[in-house]
Amino acid sequence: MYSSPKPIVAIVGRPNVGKSTLFNRLSGRRIAIVEETPGVTRDRLYADCEWYGHPFVLIDTGGLQFEKVEFSDEIRRQVEFAINEANVVVFLVDGKDGLTHIDYDIADILRRVGKPLILAVNKVESKRREEDATEFYALGLGEPTTVSALHGMDVDFLLDRIADLLPPPPEIVADEAEERLRVAIVGRPNVGKSSLLNSILDEERAIVSEIAGTTRDALDIDFLWDGTPFTFTDTAGIRRKSKVEEDVEYYSVVRAFGAVDRSDVVIMMIDALEGVTDQDKRIAGYADENGRALVIAVNKWDEMLNRERRTQKLGEGGQLSSKDRTALIQEFTEHVHHELIFATYAPVVFISALKSKGIEELLGTVKEVAEQHAMRIPTGELNRLLAEAMMERQVSRHGRSLRIYYATQPHIRPPTIVLFVNDPELLHFSTERYIENKIRARFSLEGTPIRFKIKESSGRDEADDKPRRKRSGT
């Protein structure tokens, strides 16, 4: 059971028209925005959004720069990347400064591409500026939508217009693909994603079919391993190119979103020689926030071992001791979990995609993680564990003690636990983490995030939420 990738909405425009302000306004609206990926990107380049049942990924092209009054070649490429990735483009102009020749240049590019477009005039806080905004009709892009990103004026109307241009909200598809384990292979360019997929398929020689209708940069391939049907998604179209490396790095994050959205398990590939990068954090953070199971695959581990051999000056044919290999694995695992502090539950597997080393272990880990992702903890066992945990750790604040009356798990993928408590404010984040650690220690749940929902209860109301047993007889 899966849905199609979320459409992309890009905000473009010249510098200082308020793109980032509009982005922050849209991503800060609780009624509209589900959740922005936290703490994984300093520049806040994207946000996972929803407006009245229409999910989308919002992109802030804040990196766009201009040299004097002309586009540099690099900026033209950046604009084209943004437009090509987007399903809808919001072209933001400045109602205070008025129409400029740079606005005309951008309008020409947008007109040629022919993507669904909204012309938004920002900094319109008065009737006079609203009247002045009519000059933007001269761009030939249709009726302008006036907003004030700073004050939030008419932002709802802009979101309505965006929703009107988005594809219809995806319906849940239930067919033979429902039984398949959908795995997304994601990571930075040149980290070895395609090599990993090729290694998996060449080793087992079990490609069934290529699914048509996927995005232009993602390839879905059905595959059978150890009796389990998989569908792998590889963002194979991502490649570094000379002079546009930053552009490709930037938009490869966006391309990975679609693969994550359709997956049950995400294989996050990391280059052993480079370690965890900011882009790795962005993609892994997106997977975590969207409740996907996560496996970290450290690729090029053979090259890392060779580097260590040279460091120790072992010479030709010399091998690292078992103790040194174990220490190196432990050190790198700690590095990964330190950098991806929000996903310390994710197992780390060391592979060499080109040499097909570690592939069996990786696939086995993916399968196990998928099972943990779909685990349902028996209600009785869950409540007994919580009773024991709270006996070991009494929590109180302002003279009041936290009481957890009851717990139940209504959802899987990811496991979601509802806690009925006397006062939600007493359940501090540290206590929630303590409970999570206790649950993981008892039931494992490796590779999957755990979600908690806290509900206030008097100790009696929660009984209505308990599963009821059928009475015998009539």
Buried (B, 14 or more C-beta within 10 A) or exposed (E): EBEBBBBBBBBBBBEEBBBBBBBBBBBEBEEBBEEBBEEBBEEBBBBBBBBEEBBBBBBBBBEBEBEEEEBEEBBEBBBBBBBEBBBBBBBBBBBBEBBBEBBEBBBEBBEEEEBBBBBBBBBBBEEEBBEBBEBBEEBEBEEBBBBBBBEEBBBBEBBBBBBEBBEEBBEEEEEEBEEBBBBBBBBBBBBBBBBBBBBBBEEBEEBEEEEEEBBEBBBBBBBEBEEBBBBBBBBBEBEBEEEBEEBBBBBBBBBBBBBBBBBBBBBBBBBBEEEBBBBBBBBBBBBBBBBBBBBBBBBBBBBBBEBBBEEEEBEEEEEBEEEBBEEBBEEBBEBBBEBBEBBEBBBBBBBBBBBBBBBBBBBEBBBBBBBBBBBEBEBEEBBEBBEEBBEEEEBEEEEEEBBBBBBBBEEBBBBBBBBBBBBEEBBEEEBBEBBBEBBBEBBBBBBBBBBBEBBEBEEEEBEEEEEEEEEEEE
